[in-house]
Amino acid sequence: MVANTKLIKSKKFNIEPAVRLKKKAVEQHGNSLEHSAAITSKLLSRVSTFNEEIERKEKTKDDVYYNTFLVIYWLAKKEIL
């Protein structure tokens, strides 16, 4: 009896099409900024090794500049220069 009920439900599921699909809502979502941002994020994650390397180099460059100016400030404050 249980197997027969599952068989009937599966046949019904495969035969009847989706009636709650709202085509306009799907189109609006596809054209939304959130969807575009999600696609961009997904594409960037595929090339993330290159992107991470570039970001790491930029962060390192910023850290070097910050530390250099910090040393210059300290030397000037102590009047060592």
Summary of the structure (lengths in Angstrom):
residues: 81
radius of gyration: 29.4
end to end distance: 92.7
largest distance: 92.9
contacts: 137
relative contact order: 0.04
helix: 83%
strand: 0%
